[in-house]
Amino acid sequence: MTQYDLILAGAGHAHLGVLRRWALVERPPGRIGLLSPGPEAWYAGMLPGLISGRFSPADCRVELQPLCRAAKVELIEGEIASLDADARIMQLADGRSLQSEWLSLNVGAGMAIPPQQGDGMQVLAARPIERMLQGWQQWQAEPRRMAILGGGAGGVELALALADKVPALALFCGGTLLDGLGPGLRLRALGHLRQRGVQVREHCPIGRIEDDWLLSGDEPVWRGRRLLLASGARPWPWLTSSQLATDAAGFIAIRPTLQCESHAQIFAVGDSASLDGMRRSGRFAVRQAPVLSANLQAALQGRPLRQYRPQWQSLALLATGDGGALLGWHDWSAGGQLYGHCKDWLDRRFVKRHRMVG
């Protein structure tokens, strides 16, 4: 079993921010490792641009080894199979065991797949990104009508990116499109989707798949052979047996210090964590990075911790698949190519910032 003072499990947005800060300023003392399933971290905000052909795969990912080297952190490639939170021991899928005095989880979340009967429909999840891209390349060889499940920002962006690449496209959401964002942004998004020929079905939760049919309740609502999942985050199965306290949905319950409610020596951020007032979004994970970095440093040095205060509102920028973007701020919205340039600049800036230190 390999021992560490601190392991950063997962190469999510918050952990990338922590590594960048430690590369620019002295990192905490001790042996520190970053555990990642692969040697690269993908920036999810650029996925629609990648799908629409405006970005190349190289534009959308960060090589982890140079960043870890600059931060004086060991890169450990492997996938978590189980976690003993009491002992802070992680068992990896390849049989290795890692133990750490302190642990930080930025492992994201899986995607909930509706119960499926028969093999009449191919189902592809938008995460992990690398696996999604492999599946999409296979689908591109023989374009067919397709449905997207998810009416959040990710689902809308993917629908607009894919609208011109498939014969017909339908977008299903269990509630209102872009629920939680401003009504003006929703109306603009609906207009763009309809203009691009996307069939939008709101308040139409998909409960199960039977052969090549999607069913809402007992009603068949769409027939086809390809479904892309862009919503319905679910915690990884290994969290269930980890002894960590969770919320009703199974996500890790955390305090404002980003420590787990049940285990003070474990921190959790991003999509895998649950804190009152915090939405699951890459934008919020990025903003957790400064507090997480400071608190990990303080924890290893025995100093008091800071509190993270989630923002109730944040600027929304949704790519429209044609180089433009929709902007939403509170109840105000706008759209056009100018906002697309702003989104591209912000996305490229994120990736570039984490490459510069490497």
N, C-alpha and C positions, 0 to 999 in steps of 0.2 A: 504494500500500500504506500502510495506516494503522499508525503505530508507537505502542506502549504500553510502559510500564515493567513493568506487570503486567496480565494478563487473567485474570479468573475465568471459566472456561468452564463454563456450566451453572448453573442456579439450584436446585440440590439443597439438602437440609437443612443440610449443612455450610457452604455458601457463604452461605445466609441467616443463619446464626449469625455468620459472619465479618462480614457487612455490618452486622448489628445491633451488634456490638461496636465497629466502627469509627464507627458513628453516635453511640455513647455516649462513646467515647474517641477521641482523635486518631488518624487513620489513618496508614499509612506515607506517605512522600513519593513524588512521581512521578505520572505519568498512569496511572490505573487504570480498567479497563473491566470490566463484567459482560456476558458474552455469553449470551443466552437465546433459545430459539426463539420465545417470545412475551412479552407484557407482564406475565404473571402466573405465579406459582409455586403449584402445587397441593400441598396437604398430603395425602399418600397415606393416612395413618392415619384420615382421615375419610371415605374412599371408601365403606366399607360403610354408614355412617350416611347418606351422601348417596343411595346406591342404595335403601336401605330407606325413604327419605322423611323421615328425622329431621333432616336438615340440608338447607339450600339451597346451590346452587353458591357463592353469595357468602360463605357461612360457611367454605368450605374452601379459599380461595385468598388469596394475598398479592399486592397490586399492587406491582410491582417499582420503578416510577419514584419513588414517594415514599421508599422505602427507600434506593434508590441516591442520591437527592438528599441525604438526611440523612447518608449516608456519604461524600459528595463523590466518587461513582463514576459514570462514564458508563454508561448502559444501551445496549447494542448488541443489536438484535434480528436474529437470523439463525441458520441451522442449519449445522453443520460438515459439509463435504463431504470434506475431507482435512486431514491434519496432517503437516507435516514437523517431526518432533521435533528434529532436529539444528539447524535454523534457527529453530525455534519459530514457524513460519508456519502459520496456519490459512486454508484456502481455504473460503469460505462457498458455500452452494448458489446464491446469487444472483450469484456471480462476484466479490464483494469479497474482498480479502486483508487479513489482520491479522497483525502481527508484534509479539512482546513479548520483553522481556529475561527476564522470569519468567512462568511459566504455571501455573495451578492448574486441574485437571480434576475437576469434580463433575457428570459428564454422565449418570450412571445407566447403565442397560443396557437392551437390547432384550429381546424374549421369543422363545424358540425355538419355531418352529412345526413340528409333525411333517410329514414329507413328505406331500403331498396329491395324490391322483389323482382327477380329475373335479371337478365343481363342485357336488356334492350337499350340501355342508356349508358354512355360513357360519362363519368363524372370527374371533373378536374378542379382542384382547389387552387385559389390564387396564392396560397402559401403552402410550403416554402417556394420562393420565387424560382429557384433553379429548376425544381421539379415541374413547376407550372410551365416554364419556358420549353422544357423538353416535350411536354404533352402538347403544347400549342404548335410546335414545329410539326408534329405528326398530324395534327388536325389541319394545318395549312395545306398539306399535300392533297387533301380532298375536302374542300370547303363544303359545309352543310349548315342548315339552319341550326340555331343555337339559342339557348336560354341562359340568362345570368340570374342567380339568386342573390339578392342583396341590394337594398335601395339606399345605402349610405354613400359617402363620398367615393369610396373605392369602387363600388358597383357602378355608379354613374360614370366615373372616369373611364372604366374599362368598357362600358357599353358604347361610349362615344368614340373610343379608340378602335373598337372592333366593328362598328356599324358598317363600314365600307368593305370589310374583309370577309363577310359571310352573306349567304343569300337572304337570310331573314334573321332578325334578332328580337328576343323578348326579354324584358327586365321585370322581375317579380320582387316585391317587397311586402313584408308582413304588415307594415303600418304605412305611414305617410312617407313619401320620397324625401330624403334628406331630413329626416326627423331630428329636431334639435337645432337645426340651422334656420336662418331667416326665411320668411315666406317669399321675399323677393328673389332670393337665390333659388328656391325651389321652383318658382314659376319660370325663371330663366332656364334652369336645367330641363324642365319639362318641354319648353319650347325647342331647345336644341335637340333633345332626344326625338321628338316627333318630327322635326325637320329632317333628321337623319334616318327616319323610317323605323325607329325602335318602338316596338309595342310595349307600353308601360302598364303594369298591373299593380296598383296600390291596394293595400289592405287585402292581400291575397297570400296568406302564409302557406307555404308548401309543406305538407305534413309527411308525404311519402312519395316514393317513386315505384310505379308498377310497370315493368317492362319499359316501353318508350313513352309512358305518360307521366306527367306531373299532376299530383292530386292536391287540392286544397280542401281539407275535410274529406268528404267522399266524392267531391266533384272533380272530374278530369278537366284541367284548365289549359294544358299545352301538351303537344305531342312532338317528339323529336328524338334525336339520338345523342345530343351533346348538351351537357349542363356544366356551367362554370360557377363555382361557389365563391362569392365575394363577401360573405357576411356569416354571422353565426359562430363567433369565436367560442372555442371551448378549451378548458384547461387540459394540459397533457395528462395522460393516464397515470404517470408515475407520481403526480402531485397528490392523487387520492390516498396513496398509502405512505405519504411522507411524514405524517404527524403534524404538518403545518396547519394552523387554523385558516379556514377559508370562509368566503361569503356564501350566500345561498346558491350561487352559480358554480361554486367550486374554485374560484380564483383566490389567490393568497391575500388574506386580510392583513393590511399594513397600517402602521401608525404614521402620523405626520413626519416623523423622523426617517421614514421609509424602511424602518425595521418591521419585521414580521410581528404580528400581535402575539403569537405564541412563543417565538424564539428570537430573543433580542440580538443574538449573534448572527442572524440571517437577515439580509436586506432583500427587498424585491421591488422592481420597477417595471414600467411598460405594461404590455397587454396581459402579463401573467399576474399583475397585482391589482388589488381593489382598495380604494381609499375614497371616503365620502367626498363628493364634489369633483372627482377626477374621472374624465372620460378616457376610454381606450383609444388613443390616437398617437401616431408617430410624433405629432407636434408636441404633445404633452410629455412624451418620453424624452425628447430632446431637452425640454426645460427642466427635467428632473436631474440632468447630468451635473450641474454645478453643486446642487445640494448633496447628491450622492457622493460625488468626489470629495467634498469637504467632510462629510460624515464618515466615509471609510477611512480617511486620513485621521480624523479625530478618534475613531474607534481603536485603530491600531496604536494610537499614542495616548489613549486614556483621557481624552479631553471631552467636554460637553458637545452634544450634537445640535445641529440646526434643524429647523422645521421647514418642510416643503408646503407651500400654500398654492394649491392648484388654481389656475385662472378659470373664471366662469365663462369667459368668452375669449375666442381667439380668431385671428384672421383666417378665413377659409379661401383657398385658391384651388379651383377645380379645372383641370385640363379638359379642353373640349375636343381634342383629337385632331384639330386642324391647325395647331400652332397657337391658338388663342386660349383664354381661360376665363372662368367666371370668378368673381370676387364677392365675398360676403363678409360683412362686419355688422354685428347686431342686426338691425332691420334694413340696413342699406346694402345694395348690391349693384354690380356693374359687370360688364363683359367686353371682350374684344382682344385684339392681337397684343395691345400694350400689356395687358395683364398676363398674357401668355409669355411674353418676354420676361416679365418680372418673375413668374414661376420658374421658368427655365434657369434664370440667373440664380435664384435661391437654391434650386435643386443642385445645379452644378457647383455652386459655392459650398454646399454641405459636403459633397464628395471631395472636392478639391482641398478643403480645410483638413480633412482627415488623411489626405495623401501627402500634404506638404511636410508634415512632421516625419514622415517615413523616408 
